[in-house]
């Protein structure tokens, strides 16, 4: 939400001295509202003390409703039919470079035309590669936490979160360079909606269905998680507001978004070791804010 739009602007600024990305207010309001609502919903569930199958189901339903909304908007505006014909798959890369960069299409079908059957096979193989990469990321996160003695939750919210955002960042940078500015920003918003509503909701739902027990977080970990989500909610609201002002995204605004993310890193750092100064003040503020949110969301 903070890094992806900022890097898209900074990537463009390497080509132009003054960059002003024009944004669609309706797109920002639509994606931003759904993202904020999903964060509020998850906050309500977190302050209940445990995550149940009902909570996971609500989050999945929210994502389903979001997809239906996008589908309805797409149908209303109309979508251009893809060009007919099956293009020939070409690549000037060497075979080792194709393997290194996971350039799968020319690896599987060098010099051949892409047919529907081959496209489905390519999709299946690509999904398998991404699944293995996801497992490897989780395994690496676990091993890194054990080796460094840093609690897993802190490794996950910084390193793993950054790693999973690399593909979205590359897509947004490519969209921005092509002039598809709304796509570059909505990609960041949409990926966060998916992460919260589906990537959290579905595992919570499946866990409860398979094991029959809600997911209960220990007190200290629950408190930190609540504070993280309070910060993310405030950061999202601030980011959407920054982009709505003037409906442009400039290099100055990009630096401001990166600064907000820097504050998040400072806050996480206060939880790993002893800290003072601004980090401690920020942590205390989020703790008080989380407590106020808890009193409001769970008045009993």
Helices and strands as residue ranges (DSSP letters): H 3-13, E 20-22, H 25-46, E 50-51, H 53-77, H 95-100, H 104-108, H 116-148, H 152-155, I 156-160, H 161-164, H 166-178, H 181-193, I 194-198, H 201-211, E 215-216, H 219-244, G 245-247, E 248-250, H 251-272, H 278-297
